[in-house]
Structure formats: structure tokens, C-alpha cells
Amino acid sequence: MLNLDFKILDSLQWMKNPVTDEIFVFLSKLGDHALIWVILALCFIARKKYRRFGLYLLIALGIGFIIGNLFLKNIIARSRPSWIHDTLPLLIPNPTDYSFPSGHTMHSFIAATMAAILDKRWAVPVLVLAAAIGFSRIYLYVHFLTDVLGGALLGILIGVCMMKFYQRERSIKNEL
């Protein structure tokens, strides 16, 4: 499997140029510490109509951090491609935590899934941004495709579960 992962990573090297480098570094930075998604949650919290949703989004991001970053990464302990092929110059600092699942991707898909379920009009922009952030991690040679796919699946699962709780609470509140 590792050979296939590296073949995929290496097949993307033709895309490298100063413009795409800047774009994917920028996209990756948006996902650093789930920054863009925390900002989105705070924007929701600032609006009374979406306050509860914003809180659920923050909680979901926290749950993702605990499950993905603190638990799974350390249990699976998968080396990053940039650690294995350490002669390739990186465009960002070499991450020091393990590779699977991709935290950037997981957090992006938690937020995108929740926002898409909340309002279908937001689905395309948030899911495209989530996928672009995930792809940036492959482009930057700090994650394998399987890390990103695992992060996306975990993020979707957490997002869907959290939205079930959110919708259930709303329906109970409406019944009262």
C-alpha cells in the first residue's frame, strides 16, 4: 500500500509551480488548527439564529481533535511521507505529529458536512473548500491520499452524528 501511496504523491509533482505552491500553502494554512472552521463557528455564534449551531460546530471540532489528533494518530502512528522521503524540500514546516488521519481534512469535513446539512445552499462552497484543504496536504507532501480519505470519512461521520444531536435537540425544543 505504501508504494501506491508514494506513486500517487509522486505523480502530482508535475503540478508544482510558484502559483500552485502559493495556492496550496494558503489553503493548508486555512486549515491550520482548524482556524477557518473555528472562525466560521464564531461567526455562527455571533448570530442569534445560528448560535446553537455554532456551539455544536465548536463541540464537533473538539471531538474531532480528541478522536483524530490525540487518539487515532498516536495509536496508528503512521509516518508522514515527508519523514520517509526527507530529501524533498517542503513548502511548509515539516509536521511533528503522525500522519493518519489528516487533521486538516477531518476538521474541514466536520464543518463542511454540518454546514451542508444545516443549509443545502452552503453545500458546494464548503465541501469544495474542505476538499481543497485536504488536497493541499497531499500536494505539500505531508499526507498520503489514504490519510486524507480517512480524515474526510471521519469528519463526515462526526459531522453527521453531531447534526443528528443538533436536529434532535431542535425537534425536542419545538415540541415543548
N, C-alpha and C positions, 0 to 999 in steps of 0.2 A: 504494500500500500504506500509506503514511504517513497518508493521510486515513482509511482504515479503522481503523488503529491508534488514531488520536485519537477516532474515533467510539465505539469500544469503551471507551476510557478515560473519555470524557465521559459515556457512558451509565451509568456506575457512580456518578456523582456523587450520585444520589438516595439512595444508601445512607449517605451521610455524616451522622453524628450523634455526640455525645460518647461513647456506648457503643461503637459500632463503631470509632470513631477509636482509643480505648484498646486494644481487642482487636487491631486490626491493627498498631498501633505495637508492642505487646507481641510479637506473632508475628514481626514483622520483626526486632526486637531479638534474639529467639532465634536467628535465622539470621545475625546479625552475626558475621563472621569464622568462620562455621560453628560457633559456640560450642556450641550444643546437641549437635551431632554429634560434636565433639571430646570433650565430656563423656561422651557415650554410649560412644565408643570407649574412653575411660579406664576407664569402669565395666566394660566387657568385659575389658579388660586386667587389672583387679583380680581377676577370677575366673579361676582356673586353667583351667577347662573352656573358656572363651571367649577366653583370652589371645591366641592366634594370630589369631583372627577380629578382635579389637580392633586388632591391629597392621596387618592387611590393610586395615581400615577407615581407619586414620590414613594409610596409604600412598595409598589411593584418594582421600582428601580432598586430599592433597598433589598428586597427579597432576591432579585436577580444578582446583586452584588454578593450576597451571602452564599447563595447556591452556586453560582457560576465562578466567581472570582475567589472566594475564600474556600469553598468546599471542593468543587469538581476540579478546578485547576490543580490544586495540591494533591488530590487523590490520584488523578490521572497522570500528572507530572510529565506532560509531553513537552519535549524540547521544541523551541521555535526554529523555523528554517534558518533564521539569521544566526542562530547559535551553531547550527550544524555546518552551514556554508558561511563561515565567518569572514571570508575574504571579499565578499560582495559589499561595496560601500553602501551604507544606508543613508536615506534622506532624513530620517528622524532618529532620535536616540534609541539604542537597542533596548527593548523592554527587558525587565529583570524578572518578571513573573512568567509562569508557564503558559503554554500556547492554547490548550483546549479547555473550554470553549472560548471563542473570541468574545471578550467582554464588550468591546465596542459594538459588535454586531448584535449581541444579546440585548444590550440596553436599547439599541436602536429599534430592534424589532418588538421589544416590550412596548415602547412608547408608540411606535407606528401601528401596531396591532390594536392597542387600546384606542388611539385616536380614530382609526379607521372604523372600529365598531361603534364608537360614540357618534360619529357623523361620516357617512359614506362619502361625502364631498371631499373630505380630507384624505381619503384612502390613497389616491395616486401620489400626491406630493410627498406624504410622509413615508410611504413604502418605497418610493424611488430614492428618497434621501437615505433611508435605512439601508437599502441595497448598495447605494453608492459608498456609504461609510464602510460597510462590510467589504466591498470590493477594494477599497483603498488599502485595507490591511493586507490583502493578498499582493496588490501592486507594490506596496512598500516592503515586501518580503519579510514581514514579521508574523504572518499566519499562513497556514496551509488552507486550501479550499475546504477541507473537512472541518477545520476549526471554525471557519466562517459559517458553514452549513449547520454545524452543531450549535453555534451561538444563535443563529436565526431560528432554528427549531425550538430551542429552549426559550428564547424570547417570545416567540409566538405562543407557546404553551403557557408561560407565566402571564402574558397579556390577556389571553382568552380566559384563563382562570380568574384573574383579578377582575375582569369585566363581568364575569358571572356573579361575583360577590357584589360588585357595584350595582348591577341591574337588580339583583335580588333585594338589596337594601332599598333601592328606589321603589320597587314594587311594594315592599312592606310599608314603607313610609307613605305611599299613595293610598294604601288600604286603610290606614289609620285615620 
